Amino acid sequence: MSNYFNFFNYSLANEDTRIEAQFVDQLQPKQVAAVCGSGARAFALLNSSVQDLYLVDTSQFQLDYARFKWDLIQKLNLEDYKKIMGYTVVTAEHRKQILNATHLTEESQIFIQQFKNQHLENGFIYLGRWERFILGLSRLIRWASGTNFSPLFESRSEMEQKAVFQNIWPRKRLQFFISTLAHPRVLNIFLYKGQMVQQLNTKPFHQDLMDRFENFFETQTARQSFFMQLLFLGKITHADGLPIEVQPEYFEKMKKFKGTLHFKHMTLNDFLKTQNNIDFVSGSDIVSYLQESQLYELGQLMLRHLSEHRCFYLFRSFKRHPALGTFLNPFKKSDLEKKCEIQDASVVYQFHIYSSL
Ligand SMILES: C[S@@+](CC[C@H](N)C(=O)[O-])C[C@H]1O[C@@H](n2cnc3c(N)ncnc32)[C@H](O)[C@@H]1O
């Protein structure tokens, strides 16, 4: 997967960071590691208990992006941060004025230059390759279905939403769309450029997704998910779905963080080899992309940590749902995994949780 991950893939990303944030609140870890991606999931872990946060990524670009965001978080108030990132709609001129008035580090100034002012139009959050793909998919869904999904996001309760959903997006049409647009081959060709590893689970992918979408619309309100807003509206318009990084309580926590951030340009496996006292790991969905030998190595590293001290590992997986090794079963938390799958507002993930706490 080295080629696929070398670019600017994730400027917002789709992981529901509320999941990790609740575990950090409960467990109060000190030494925390997170696969970096857009940085949003990692920064959501910055509880007052945390002394060190390690942001690990094989992509230097993603690390630079997170470092740049951190610079903005330190120097801007929440309202201006939302404007610069693109969570609030403002003119390009207004964005330029805020950036010009902010004393960014030299690194940040160099980083911004790569975007050649593209960020001024709509902010940064829609610039990643993954986000551009989802927005393209969204345009296609809206164009091909001729459906205005706005009423779905006006619904305030699951009951109301279910009725609207069945009316504007009948089951058969949803099934047709999911089976054609979210077909593994389509994703592999258009998004992963042929680099996604083979599917291992037995349930057909579109059926799995269909079940998850139906479950989502029966149990959660669409407006609370930024991923659903992105997919069906093509932008984030409802504040209820804003990710944690722009929620006042968490933004405050990030600003007040007194510990140390460490940016690590390496694989998670290599990082874990160097660690003896990590007590919380948010591993994103990297297990979906690892080869068998790397998965086995990761399982062994986790086994050592879980047996030697108290720690907690959380991974997601998408499409390919690998077992991390039966030798980890004594630490597997199936009940928590199921709970997370129901809570997860991005719908697509399976969870893998291992803990010795
Ligand atoms: C796996 S991707 C998935 C992002 C996620 N699905 C989302 O949309 O929010 C997250 C990050 O993991 C990085 N990555 C991929 N494989 C990795 C590995 N083995 N170790 C560390 N980082 C990795 C990628 O560069 C990317 O920035």
The ligand as an SDF file (V2000), in Angstrom:
LIG
                    3D

 27 29  0  0  0  0  0  0  0  0999 V2000
   -5.5010    3.7470    7.1090 C   0  0  0  0  0  0  0  0  0  0  0  0
   -5.8960    5.4000    6.6600 S   0  0  0  0  0  0  0  0  0  0  0  0
   -7.6310    5.3860    6.8950 C   0  0  0  0  0  0  0  0  0  0  0  0
   -8.2930    6.6450    7.2040 C   0  0  0  0  0  0  0  0  0  0  0  0
   -9.7150    6.4710    7.6740 C   0  0  0  0  0  0  0  0  0  0  0  0
  -10.4170    5.4250    7.0600 N   0  0  0  0  0  0  0  0  0  0  0  0
  -10.4940    7.6840    7.5930 C   0  0  0  0  0  0  0  0  0  0  0  0
  -11.0060    7.9320    6.4930 O   0  0  0  0  0  0  0  0  0  0  0  0
  -10.6290    8.3660    8.5760 O   0  0  0  0  0  0  0  0  0  0  0  0
   -5.2910    6.3820    7.9630 C   0  0  0  0  0  0  0  0  0  0  0  0
   -3.8310    6.7100    7.8500 C   0  0  0  0  0  0  0  0  0  0  0  0
   -3.0780    5.5370    8.0530 O   0  0  0  0  0  0  0  0  0  0  0  0
   -1.8280    5.6810    7.3840 C   0  0  0  0  0  0  0  0  0  0  0  0
   -1.2870    4.3190    7.3160 N   0  0  0  0  0  0  0  0  0  0  0  0
   -1.6000    3.3250    6.4670 C   0  0  0  0  0  0  0  0  0  0  0  0
   -0.9610    2.1890    6.8090 N   0  0  0  0  0  0  0  0  0  0  0  0
   -0.2220    2.4720    7.9280 C   0  0  0  0  0  0  0  0  0  0  0  0
    0.6410    1.7310    8.7700 C   0  0  0  0  0  0  0  0  0  0  0  0
    0.8810    0.4420    8.5500 N   0  0  0  0  0  0  0  0  0  0  0  0
    1.2080    2.3400    9.8290 N   0  0  0  0  0  0  0  0  0  0  0  0
    0.9700    3.6580   10.0820 C   0  0  0  0  0  0  0  0  0  0  0  0
    0.1590    4.4170    9.3080 N   0  0  0  0  0  0  0  0  0  0  0  0
   -0.4270    3.8410    8.2410 C   0  0  0  0  0  0  0  0  0  0  0  0
   -2.2210    6.3670    6.0980 C   0  0  0  0  0  0  0  0  0  0  0  0
   -1.1490    7.0830    5.5330 O   0  0  0  0  0  0  0  0  0  0  0  0
   -3.3530    7.2910    6.5340 C   0  0  0  0  0  0  0  0  0  0  0  0
   -2.9250    8.6080    6.7290 O   0  0  0  0  0  0  0  0  0  0  0  0
  1  2  1  0
  2  3  1  0
  2 10  1  0
  3  4  1  0
  4  5  1  0
  5  6  1  0
  5  7  1  0
  7  8  2  0
  7  9  1  0
 10 11  1  0
 11 12  1  0
 11 26  1  0
 12 13  1  0
 13 14  1  0
 13 24  1  0
 14 15  1  0
 14 23  1  0
 15 16  2  0
 16 17  1  0
 17 18  1  0
 17 23  2  0
 18 19  1  0
 18 20  2  0
 20 21  1  0
 21 22  2  0
 22 23  1  0
 24 25  1  0
 24 26  1  0
 26 27  1  0
M  CHG  2   2   1   9  -1
M  END
$$$$
